[in-house]
Amino acid sequence: MKTRAGGVAAAVSGAVLAAVLTGCSGSSPAAPAADAAPSGSPASAAAIATGGDRAQELDGLRAAIAAPVAPFSAAISVETYDDDVHVRGQGTVGVSDVQTSSMGLAMLAGDAPVQVYTTTTRDAVYTRVDGEKWVKHPRNAGAPLVADHRPMVRALLEADPASYLGLEKLHSRNGGMAYHLAGALPVAAVSDALGEKLRMRIAERRIELCATDLLVDGAGRLAELTLTCEGGGYKGVSTLSLGEYGPAADVEAPSDL
């Protein structure tokens, strides 16, 4: 089982950090979503003015990703799959000077699904395979949980301004609009948002480009990132979604250690 848990970590860690966001604390595979953010919180500052022209929207997008990102918490969901493994997970993430998280993941690889829970605090990572005890691991302090999407946005716009597709409605509980971009980026430009296992397989097949699809909210935060990397008969897909933004809050160690 522990070997399988390691496989979950390697598979899912795309839009999140390899071997870190692989579960959630508590008994449920999906941590509860954050409450709707109160007025004045990062969520309420994310509205995008509609009714403008394309040039105004692009100016707004560039300004949003250029501004410093205010700390926030969010509900997070991830899905990663290729021809060998399929992983889905949900939980919460806190993004500030140090990112913390609590998630539950289900992996289908081989003959049976595996459920893994992970809690990442400021200084440690706690993992638990369903039915077993928590295991504490040291954390790589310099590694974020959610890859920085802003360089991807800039790279897409620099390569082709037509990669900006317009505004799209968010389907999260907070609603609102998001900037939508899509285009192909070099693997090196999206490497931090690919899991360890996907990176290895992409390198083995010498895949050079990944189709990149982004939704960015009015505060410049990532709302959704989907990467599709294929070639040589291989296809790997990694999707991360953030929503229900709220005030920043650290995730604490599991209470049932």
N, C-alpha and C positions, 0 to 999 in steps of 0.2 A: 504493500500500500504506500509506503513512504517513497518508493521508486516512482509510483504513479503520481504522487503529489509533486515530485520534482518535475515530472513531465508536464503537469498542469502549469507550473510556474514558467517553464521555458516556452510553452505554447502561447500563453495569454499575454505575456509581458510586452505587447507591442505599444499601443498607445499608452500603456502603463509600463512601469519598470520591470525588467526581467526578474523573475523569482521573488517579487515583492507583492504586487496586488493579485493575490491568488486565493482570496477567501474573505470571510467576514467574521467578526466576533459574534457570540451568541449562538442560538440554536437554529436560526433561520438562515437559509442561503441568501436571502435578499435583505440587506439592512433597510430600515424604513427610510423613505425619502424625507429630505429636509422640509420643514414647514415653509409655506409661502413667506418670502422675506418681508419684514416690516418696512414701512416707509422710511426712506433714508438709507436703507441697506444697499449693498452693491447691486441687488436685483432691480431695485426700483430706479436705478440710474442708467439702465441699459436700453431705454426706449430708442428706437430709430424713427426719425421723422419720415413719413411716407409722402408721396405726391411730388417729390422732386424729380429732376432728370438724372440720367446716368452719371453725368460728370459730378453732380452734387453727391450722389451715393458713393462714388469712388473716393471723393474727398473725405466723406464721413468715415469710410472704411479705413483709409490710410491714417486718419487722425486717431481712430479708435485703437489700431494696433501699435501706434507710436506712443500712446499715453502709457504711463506706468499702470500695471495691473493692481487694483486694490485687492487685499486679501479677501477670500470668500470661502464658503463651503458649498458643496453641491452634491446632488444625487449623481451617481455614475453607473453606466452600464457598458459592458464590453462584450464583444463577440469576435472570436478568431477561429478560422478554419482553413484547412487545406485537404489534401487527399488522405491524410493520416489521422487528423485529430480535429475535434470540434469542441470549442469551449465557449460557454456563456456565463456571465456573471453580473451581479448588481451589488450596489453598496453606497457608501458615502466617501467623500474625499474632502480634506481641508487643505486649502492652498494659501500659504503665507510664506514666511521666510524659510520654513521647512514644511514639506507636504506630508500629511498623514492620511490614513485610510482604514476602512473597515469593509470587507467584501466577502461574498460567498460565490463560489464558482462551481459549475457542473461541467465535467469533461467527459466526452464520449470518445474513447480510443480503444479499439479492441472489443472484448466481449462484454464489458459491463461499464456503466457510468461510474464516475468517482466524484464525490462531493468534497470540496476543500474550503476551509475558512481561513482567512488571513486578516490580521490586524497589524498595521504598521504605525508605530508611534515615532516620536522624535528620535529615539535612540535604539529601537529594536524592532524586529519583525517576529510576530507570533503566528505560527501556522498550525492547523489541526485538520487532519483527515477525519471525515465523519466516523464517529465511533471510537476515536482515539483521543489521547491527551494533547494539550497544547505543547508545542516545542518552540523555544525561544532561540532566535538567531541574531547575531550582530547586524546592524544596518550600515550600509555604505552611505555615510552622511552627505556625500557630494552628489548623490544621484536623485533626481526628481522622480515622482511617480507618474506625472502626466507630462509628456513631451511638450516643449514650447512650439506652438503652432505658428507663431508670428513669422519666423523665417520662411516657412512654407508659403504663407500668404504673399510675402514680398517677392519670393522667387516666382510664383505663378504670375503675378502682375508684371514683373520685369520681363518675363519670357513672352507674355502675350496678354495685354490688357483685356482682351476678349475672354480671358479665363474668368472674369467676373460676370456672373450670369444674372445678377439682379437680387432682389429681396425675396425671401421665402419665409412663410409663417412657421414659427416654432410650435411643436406639438406638446411641449411640456406644460405642466400645470400653470406656470407663470405666464405662458403665452408669449406674445410679442413677435417681432420680426428679426430676421438674421440676414447677414450678407452671405451669399452663396457663391462659391468659387469651385472650379473644376478644371483639371488639366493634368498633363503628365510631368512628373518630376524625376530627376535622377535618384536612384536608390540612396545615394549618399545624403541627399537632402531630406530624406524621410527616415533614415536609419534609426534614429532615436525613438520613432513611433512604430517600430516593428519589433516583434518579439524575437528572442534569441533564436528560437527554432526556425522561424520564418527567414531571418537574416541568413542563417546557415544554408537553407535550401535555395534561397534566391542567389546566394553567392555560388553555390555548386552549379546552378544552371546558367550562370552568367547573365542573369536578367539585369538590364540596365535602367529601365524606367518603371515607375509605378503610377498607375492612374490614381489621382488624388482628388478627393471631394471634401470640401470644407464648408461648414456653417459657422459663422462668427457673429456673436451678438453685438449689440450697440456699445457695450463697454469694452469690446475687443477681446472678450473671453471666448474660448472654444466652446461651441455647442455640439458639434459633431464632426468627426474625422473618419473617413473611410479610405483605406488604401487597398488597391487591388494590384497585385504584382504577378504577372504571368508570362510564361515563355517555356519552350521546350516541353510542352505537355503538362506543365505544372501551373497551378493557380493557388495563390495564398491571399486571403482577405482578412483585414483587421479593421474593426470598427469600434470607436469609442464615442459615447454620448455623455454630455453633461447637461444638467438642468436643475430646476428648483433651487436656484442660487440663493444663498442666505449669508448671514454674517460669518466671518471666519471663526472656526472652532477646531481645536486639536482633538484628534481621536486618542482615547486613552487605552491602556492595556486591558485585555479581557478580564472580566471580574471573576471568572471561574477557572483561573489557573490552578 
